[in-house]
Amino acid sequence: MGQSNEEDVIYVLERYIESMGGRAALEEIRSVRLSGEIIYSNGVSDAITVLKKKPNLVRVILDKGQVRFVQAYDGKVAWYARESGRNSFHDRMRGQFMKNFIRQAPLENVLVNYTETDAEIELGEDVEIAGFPCYKVIARFPDGSSMVHHIEKKTFLERRILEYDQEGTLLSELIPASFESIEGVTFARKISRISEGKTLSTLTLDEIQVNAGILNTVFSPPVELPPQ
């Protein structure tokens, strides 16, 4: 972590971790299975399932009926697939897409893992998000990309997340909401994706299972992938 305003940064991060349930409760969570629905601005909806397992395994399944899209990382290979009978294909992720996906694979985000991350974390100017006075916590990664987390001053819950590429271009804006404690850990049951002030999609989680006994093989590609 960077040295800039370090004591203030640590204060905010530790309070944020407490709002998530505390380190002891977070350490007890070895895996999660999240399932729900994404509703897009045009009214179309897809089913989604997210599997995560420590230390950094992840599988995301987007079900569009006759076609399923999969993105996954098994700790060694990041891959994606379009599963549709004979028209199915599987391939490796590459470039910045791969790096971004792997970075977000861990069960706990960079703020929880701030003592282990290679990112420089600092405080920006306070902001107000949807009426909530918030701290602005900036995580700058070695490749030049960054994440900005807006942490509410009263509850220390996360109210907005911004992702930027190396050139400073905004890639995504997420608004978590409907927080709920499950097995002592705080989850957001609703996450909206915003662009230029308009909601592009809203993810609603209907089911959250912790320590569901997920096998590591679930995260590996089912077929041999093309070479890198």
HUGITA-V365450 format. One record per helix or strand of 3 or more residues. SS is the DSSP state (A for helix, B for strand). FROM is the first residue (numbers start at 1). LEN is the number of residues. Records with the same first field share a line. If there is no record, write none. Layout:
BEGIN
SS=FROM-LEN + FROM-LEN
END
This chain:
BEGIN
A=6-14 + 23-6 + 85-3 + 95-9 + 216-4
B=31-10 + 45-9 + 57-7 + 68-6 + 78-6 + 89-4 + 120-4 + 127-3 + 132-9 + 146-7 + 158-7 + 170-13 + 185-11 + 198-13
END
